[in-house]
Amino acid sequence: MLYSCETWTVTKCCESRILSFERKCYQKILRIGWTQKVTNEELYRKIQLAETLLQKVIQRKLRLFGHLQNERQQKDKDPGVWNDGWFKQKRTASTRMVR
């Protein structure tokens, strides 16, 4: 469900779809029929929800942002080691191949 969610562009429409899908799954798990009137608060209370899928998506996006910022700071500290985002190994006499 959340595969590669770090790269999603989360709009209001996307938020509502994620939350409604989550509620629908919880209703199926608890065997709550569509004719039964159960509010969202009652549903969340029954399952003792700690965090929603949307909160997990936001948390993962923030974690990726922190990772990218840390990489950028490392690149700024030693620009000779980095080459377009890929780690470039410095060659020494012991790492060269002798023919």
C-alpha positions in Angstrom: 0.0 0.0 0.0 2.7 2.5 0.9 5.3 1.4 -1.6 7.4 4.4 -2.7 5.0 6.8 -0.9 7.9 9.2 -0.2 7.7 10.4 -3.7 3.9 10.9 -3.9 2.5 14.4 -4.4 -0.2 14.4 -1.7 -3.1 16.6 -2.7 -6.5 17.1 -0.9 -8.1 14.6 -3.2 -5.3 12.1 -2.5 -5.6 12.6 1.2 -9.4 11.9 1.2 -8.9 8.8 -0.9 -6.2 7.4 1.4 -8.3 8.1 4.5 -11.5 6.6 3.0 -9.6 3.5 1.8 -8.2 3.1 5.3 -11.6 3.4 6.9 -13.1 0.9 4.4 -10.4 -1.6 5.3 -11.0 -1.2 9.0 -14.8 -1.7 8.5 -14.2 -4.9 6.6 -11.8 -6.2 9.3 -14.4 -5.4 12.0 -17.2 -6.8 9.8 -19.2 -3.5 9.9 -21.8 -3.5 7.1 -22.4 -0.5 4.9 -26.0 -0.2 6.3 -24.7 0.2 9.9 -24.3 3.8 10.9 -20.8 4.1 12.5 -19.0 7.4 12.7 -15.3 7.7 12.0 -14.6 8.5 15.7 -16.4 5.4 16.8 -14.5 3.3 14.2 -11.1 4.7 15.4 -12.1 4.2 19.0 -13.0 0.5 18.3 -9.6 -0.2 16.7 -7.6 2.0 19.0 -5.9 3.8 16.1 -2.5 5.2 17.0 -1.7 6.9 13.6 -3.4 6.9 10.2 -1.9 5.9 6.9 -1.7 9.6 5.9 0.4 10.3 9.0 2.8 7.5 8.0 3.1 8.8 4.5 4.0 12.3 5.8 6.5 10.8 8.3 8.2 8.8 5.5 8.3 12.0 3.3 10.0 13.9 6.1 12.5 11.1 6.7 13.5 11.1 3.0 13.8 14.9 3.1 16.2 14.6 6.1 18.2 12.0 4.3 18.6 14.1 1.2 19.5 17.2 3.3 22.2 15.2 5.1 23.6 14.0 1.8 23.7 17.6 0.5 25.6 18.7 3.6 28.1 15.8 3.2 28.6 16.8 -0.5 29.3 20.5 0.5 31.9 19.4 3.1 34.1 17.4 0.7 33.2 18.1 -2.9 36.2 16.2 -4.3 34.8 12.9 -3.1 31.4 13.3 -4.7 30.8 13.2 -8.5 27.2 14.0 -9.5 25.7 12.3 -6.5 27.8 9.1 -6.8 30.6 8.2 -4.5 34.0 8.5 -6.3 36.7 6.4 -4.8 40.1 8.1 -4.6 42.7 6.0 -6.3 46.0 5.2 -4.5 49.0 3.3 -5.6 47.8 0.2 -3.8 44.5 0.1 -5.6 45.8 0.5 -9.2 46.0 -2.7 -11.2 49.5 -3.7 -12.3 49.9 -5.4 -15.7 
